[in-house]
């Protein structure tokens, strides 16, 4: 059994407490980047752009938020292009406009799980 350290649990609690603000910050950053630069950023380009305001942020402060926002339908992956930071060909990220209204988890319809049928 894997043992989770108390420092890891404390870090997770801090992230969960701050998650809504980080999501909002990243989403607003995507929109500002597009407005200021006329293009959609890669993950690293967005990180560098947001580090002007929050120098302590690293890629782990940004990248998971993009995935969560994508799962929520608030951002989408764009075209692939060469990243100005890493020089690798990667996807860009764009905010969905207008943002869909989030549905609380409790109000979502239940997911129907497949039932195993007897062997024939």
C-alpha positions in Angstrom: 0.0 0.0 0.0 1.3 3.4 -0.9 1.9 5.8 1.9 1.0 9.5 1.3 3.1 11.9 3.3 1.5 14.6 5.4 3.2 17.3 3.3 1.6 15.9 0.2 -1.8 15.9 1.8 -1.3 19.5 3.0 -0.2 20.6 -0.5 -3.3 18.9 -2.0 -5.6 20.7 0.6 -4.0 24.0 -0.4 -4.6 23.4 -4.1 -8.2 22.4 -3.6 -8.8 25.5 -1.5 -7.3 27.7 -4.2 -8.5 25.7 -7.3 -11.4 28.0 -8.2 -9.2 31.1 -8.2 -6.5 29.3 -10.2 -9.1 28.2 -12.8 -10.4 31.7 -13.1 -6.8 33.1 -13.3 -5.8 30.7 -16.1 -9.0 31.3 -18.1 -8.6 35.0 -17.8 -4.9 34.7 -18.8 -5.9 32.8 -21.9 -8.3 35.5 -22.9 -5.7 38.3 -22.1 -3.0 36.5 -24.1 -5.2 36.2 -27.1 -6.2 39.9 -26.9 -2.6 41.1 -26.3 -0.8 38.9 -28.7 -3.4 38.0 -31.3 -2.8 34.3 -31.0 -3.6 31.4 -28.7 -0.7 30.3 -26.4 0.9 26.9 -25.7 1.0 25.8 -22.1 4.6 27.1 -21.6 3.8 30.4 -23.4 0.8 30.9 -21.1 3.0 30.1 -18.1 5.6 32.7 -19.0 2.8 35.2 -19.7 1.2 34.6 -16.3 4.5 34.5 -14.4 4.7 38.3 -14.8 1.9 38.5 -12.2 2.6 35.3 -10.3 6.4 34.6 -10.5 6.1 31.6 -8.2 3.8 29.7 -10.6 5.4 26.7 -12.4 4.0 24.5 -15.1 2.2 22.4 -12.5 0.2 25.5 -11.5 -1.0 25.9 -15.1 -1.1 22.6 -17.0 -3.6 20.8 -14.7 -5.9 23.8 -14.8 -6.0 23.6 -18.6 -7.0 19.9 -18.4 -9.7 20.6 -15.9 -11.0 23.5 -17.9 -11.0 21.4 -21.0 -12.9 18.7 -19.2 -15.5 21.3 -18.2 -15.8 22.6 -21.8 -14.4 26.0 -21.0 -11.2 25.7 -23.1 -10.2 23.7 -26.2 -7.0 22.6 -27.8 -6.3 24.6 -30.9 -3.8 24.0 -33.7 -0.4 22.5 -33.3 2.5 24.8 -33.8 6.1 25.4 -32.6 6.2 26.7 -29.0 8.4 29.8 -28.7 9.6 28.5 -25.3 10.3 24.8 -25.8 10.7 24.9 -29.6 8.6 21.7 -29.8 5.5 21.3 -31.9 2.5 21.3 -29.4 -1.1 22.2 -29.2 -2.3 25.7 -28.4 -5.1 26.5 -25.9 -8.1 28.7 -26.4 -10.9 29.9 -24.2 -14.4 28.8 -25.3 -16.5 31.9 -25.8 -19.0 32.3 -24.4 -18.2 30.0 -21.5 -20.8 27.4 -20.8 -22.6 27.6 -17.5 -21.1 24.9 -15.2 -23.5 22.3 -14.0 -22.9 21.2 -10.3 -22.0 17.6 -10.0 -25.1 16.7 -8.0 -27.4 18.0 -10.8 -25.8 15.9 -13.6 -27.6 12.9 -14.7 -26.2 9.6 -13.3 -23.7 7.8 -15.5 -25.1 4.4 -16.5 -22.5 1.7 -16.0 -22.6 -1.4 -18.2 -23.8 -4.6 -16.6 -21.9 -7.8 -17.1 -24.1 -10.3 -18.9 -23.8 -14.0 -18.2 -21.5 -16.1 -20.3 -23.2 -17.8 -23.2 
